[in-house]
Amino acid sequence: MLKKSYSKTGTVCRVTFKYENEEKAETAVLAGEFNDWSLRETPMKKLKDGSFSATLSLPAGRSYCFRYVLDGGVWVNDVEADGYSPNAFGEANSVLVL
């Protein structure tokens, strides 16, 4: 799930990424173009209901590919992403449009 909140100027958007975690993963990381697909830079917080959440402020006016990485190696998409884009691994990335 993606929740977007734009700044008054519209140049920055605060985005909350939430993953429901039906897999019951212990950890999750948000990886994408905004952090060079880092598996360390944007860990997600595990909430009381078992879901994961992370919030970033990103420049508006472009789109970003991203995925969630569960337990260090299971790459999954956001079912409510703005779109999907094929990647070099024969799968698809979630797309966030700001």
C-alpha positions in Angstrom: 0.0 0.0 0.0 1.3 3.5 -0.9 0.1 6.6 1.0 1.3 9.9 -0.6 1.3 13.4 0.9 2.7 16.2 -1.2 4.4 19.3 0.2 2.7 22.7 -0.3 5.0 23.4 -3.2 4.4 20.0 -4.8 8.1 19.4 -5.2 8.4 16.7 -2.6 6.2 13.9 -1.6 6.2 12.0 1.7 5.4 8.4 0.8 4.5 5.7 3.3 5.1 2.2 2.0 3.2 -0.5 3.8 3.5 -4.3 3.2 0.8 -6.5 4.7 3.2 -9.5 5.1 1.0 -12.5 4.4 4.2 -14.5 4.3 4.8 -13.8 8.0 8.4 -12.6 7.3 10.5 -11.5 10.3 12.3 -8.7 8.5 11.6 -6.4 5.4 13.7 -3.9 3.5 12.5 -1.3 1.0 14.8 -1.4 -2.0 14.4 0.8 -5.1 15.9 3.4 -7.4 15.7 6.0 -4.6 18.3 4.1 -2.6 20.3 2.3 -5.4 18.5 -1.0 -4.5 20.3 -1.1 -1.2 19.4 -4.0 1.1 20.5 -2.0 4.2 19.6 1.6 3.7 15.8 1.5 4.2 14.8 -1.2 6.7 11.1 -1.4 7.3 9.5 -1.2 10.8 7.5 -4.3 11.8 4.1 -3.1 13.2 2.0 -4.8 15.9 -0.3 -6.4 13.3 2.7 -8.0 11.6 2.8 -5.7 8.6 5.9 -3.6 7.7 6.1 0.2 7.1 8.6 2.8 6.0 8.2 6.4 5.1 10.4 8.4 2.7 10.4 12.0 1.3 11.1 11.8 -2.4 11.3 14.4 -5.2 8.0 14.7 -7.0 7.5 14.7 -10.8 9.0 11.3 -11.6 8.5 7.6 -11.1 10.5 5.1 -9.1 10.8 1.3 -9.4 10.9 -0.5 -6.0 10.3 -3.8 -4.3 10.1 -5.2 -0.8 12.8 -7.7 0.3 11.6 -10.1 2.9 14.0 -12.0 5.3 17.0 -10.9 3.3 16.2 -12.6 0.0 12.5 -12.9 -1.0 11.7 -10.0 -3.4 8.0 -9.1 -3.6 5.9 -6.4 -5.2 3.4 -4.0 -3.8 -0.1 -5.2 -4.9 -1.3 -1.6 -4.9 1.6 -0.1 -6.8 0.9 2.6 -9.4 2.2 0.2 -12.0 4.7 -2.5 -12.8 7.8 -2.6 -15.0 9.8 -5.6 -16.3 13.3 -6.0 -14.8 16.5 -7.7 -15.9 15.7 -10.8 -13.8 12.6 -11.8 -15.8 10.3 -10.5 -13.1 8.6 -7.1 -12.6 9.3 -4.2 -10.2 6.6 -2.1 -8.5 6.4 1.4 -9.8 5.6 4.5 -7.7 4.5 7.6 -9.7 4.8 11.0 -8.0 
